[in-house]
């Protein structure tokens, strides 16, 4: 008994899909480079360390998504696609959980360190209303 319906992407469709994916990858890489140049570190929230982590995670997540898309093109049947998708989503949920935890810890540490040094930059080290 057959467990899935085999399918194969026609060559010209596969080529167009690969070209489109490469164009999207290039556009996203350009955006990430723009982000890296255009978004200064915010000292009160971890400065360059936080910015670098955000960028690194974004690059990693984009690469993982593209790898997943590439692997889908090699799937032999719908069941394989569903299995791959489930594994991808589970992996992404785990990665996102770890990333949020790490970014939160980095931001909290930066705020705590900033408070120990006399307040947040731009706030004059004072709290409460001024008159």
C-alpha positions in Angstrom: 0.0 0.0 0.0 1.3 3.5 -0.9 1.9 5.8 2.0 1.9 9.0 0.0 1.3 10.5 -3.3 4.6 11.1 -5.1 5.1 14.4 -6.8 7.9 16.0 -8.7 8.3 19.6 -9.5 8.8 20.2 -13.3 12.3 21.5 -14.2 11.2 24.9 -15.3 9.1 25.5 -12.2 11.9 24.3 -10.0 14.4 26.7 -11.8 12.0 29.6 -11.3 11.4 28.7 -7.7 15.2 28.5 -7.1 15.7 31.9 -8.8 12.9 33.5 -6.7 14.4 32.0 -3.5 17.8 33.4 -4.4 16.3 36.9 -5.0 14.4 36.8 -1.7 17.6 35.6 0.1 19.6 38.5 -1.5 16.9 41.0 -0.5 16.8 39.8 3.1 20.6 39.8 3.3 20.6 43.4 2.0 17.9 44.3 4.7 20.0 42.7 7.4 23.1 44.6 6.3 21.0 47.8 6.3 19.8 47.0 9.8 23.3 46.4 11.0 24.6 49.8 9.6 21.5 51.8 10.4 20.5 50.7 13.9 22.9 52.0 16.5 23.4 50.1 19.8 21.2 51.3 22.6 23.4 51.5 25.7 20.5 51.3 28.1 19.3 48.0 26.5 22.6 46.2 26.0 24.2 48.4 23.4 26.1 46.6 20.6 25.9 43.3 22.4 22.1 43.3 22.1 22.1 44.6 18.6 24.7 42.0 17.5 22.7 39.2 19.1 19.5 40.4 17.4 21.2 40.5 14.0 22.9 37.1 14.6 19.6 35.5 15.5 17.9 37.1 12.5 20.6 35.8 10.1 20.4 32.4 11.7 16.6 32.2 11.4 16.6 33.4 7.8 19.2 30.8 6.9 17.2 28.1 8.7 14.1 29.1 6.8 15.9 29.0 3.4 17.4 25.6 4.2 13.9 24.4 5.1 12.5 25.7 1.8 15.3 24.1 -0.1 14.7 20.7 1.6 11.0 21.0 0.7 11.9 21.0 -3.0 13.4 17.6 -2.5 10.4 16.1 -0.7 9.0 12.9 -2.4 5.4 13.1 -1.2 3.0 15.1 0.9 3.7 13.0 4.1 7.3 13.9 3.8 6.5 17.5 3.5 4.3 17.4 6.6 7.0 15.6 8.6 9.6 18.1 7.5 7.3 21.0 8.3 6.5 19.6 11.8 10.2 19.2 12.5 11.0 22.7 11.2 8.3 24.3 13.3 9.3 22.4 16.5 12.9 23.4 15.9 12.0 27.1 15.3 9.8 27.2 18.5 12.7 25.9 20.5 15.2 28.3 18.9 12.8 31.3 19.4 12.3 30.4 23.1 16.1 30.2 23.6 16.6 33.5 21.7 14.0 35.4 23.6 15.5 34.2 26.9 19.0 35.2 25.9 17.9 38.6 24.6 15.9 39.3 27.7 18.8 38.3 30.0 21.1 40.6 27.9 18.7 43.6 28.2 18.0 43.0 31.9 21.7 42.8 32.6 22.3 46.0 30.7 19.6 47.9 32.5 20.8 46.6 35.9 24.4 47.6 35.1 23.3 51.0 33.9 21.3 51.6 37.1 24.4 50.6 39.2 26.4 53.3 37.3 24.1 56.1 38.1 21.0 55.8 35.9 20.1 55.3 32.4 21.8 57.5 29.7 19.9 60.5 28.8 17.9 60.4 32.1 20.5 62.2 34.2 20.5 59.4 36.8 17.4 60.8 38.4 14.0 59.3 38.7 10.6 60.9 39.2 9.2 64.2 37.9 11.3 67.3 37.7 10.0 70.8 38.4 
